Amino acid sequence: MSALASSSTATGIRVAPYAREVMEAIAAGKQPNVRLYACRPDPWTLARRHREAFGPGTAIVFPVDASPELIRWPPVRNLVGDITGLPGGTLHALARALVRDGLFLGYLLDRDHPERNLRVVRKRSVP
């Protein structure tokens, strides 16, 4: 199965493009330095360039036609994401989905409108 393959489950949840490479690195005991490309209108070109420069397991894509809640994100501890052009409601749903799947700290950055930059932090639960 290719890194681009995105499989769906019976619940409609699919794995993010390139996420399998990231999950393989994590399973091998690595903590990869991952970039999320959620920018609009074309996250693919930047993600491909990043992978060419830094190798497999370093980028994931939030597809244009997807809902963040219906994607299974790799359980990375931290990441930096490009969210340029992503609508605000989708941005916040993406942040919630990343935390749901294991993110501890993320920076979601908008190149054109830095006031939209979002720091995502997983809160500890109190016993």
C-alpha positions, -999 to 999 in steps of 0.1 A, spaced: 0 0 0 14 34 -9 20 62 15 -8 82 -2 -33 55 3 -61 65 27 -82 37 39 -117 40 53 -132 20 81 -168 10 86 -173 43 106 -160 64 78 -127 73 95 -97 73 73 -60 76 79 -44 109 69 -23 108 37 14 100 45 4 91 81 14 55 77 50 65 73 48 86 104 32 57 124 59 33 112 86 57 125 68 59 158 65 21 160 102 18 154 108 39 185 114 72 167 97 105 175 97 121 140 97 158 133 64 161 114 49 189 94 12 190 87 1 206 55 -35 218 57 -30 249 36 -54 258 9 -59 255 -20 -31 229 -25 -15 212 5 0 184 -17 28 204 -34 43 217 -2 40 182 15 58 166 -15 86 191 -14 90 186 23 92 148 20 117 151 -9 139 173 13 135 155 47 124 120 38 94 98 44 76 101 77 81 138 80 49 152 65 11 146 67 -16 161 46 -51 173 55 -69 168 22 -91 196 9 -122 174 6 -120 160 42 -134 166 76 -107 166 103 -129 146 127 -131 118 102 -94 114 99 -72 93 121 -41 113 128 -7 98 138 0 101 176 29 125 173 39 144 205 44 177 186 41 191 152 41 223 132 13 228 106 7 252 77 -30 262 79 -28 291 54 -63 296 39 -80 270 61 -115 283 73 -116 291 111 -142 264 120 -122 238 102 -90 250 119 -105 245 154 -120 211 144 -85 201 132 -69 211 165 -94 190 184 -89 160 162 -51 162 165 -54 163 203 -79 134 203 -54 113 185 -24 120 207 -9 154 200 6 171 230 19 204 215 12 218 181 17 251 163 -7 257 134 6 287 115 -10 309 88 17 324 65 -6 352 53 -25 361 85 -3 354 116 -31 366 139 -48 333 131 -18 312 144 -29 287 169 -10 269 197 -26 236 205 -18 221 239 -32 189 254 -42 195 290 -34 169 316 -64 153 333 -65 156 370 -71 124 389 
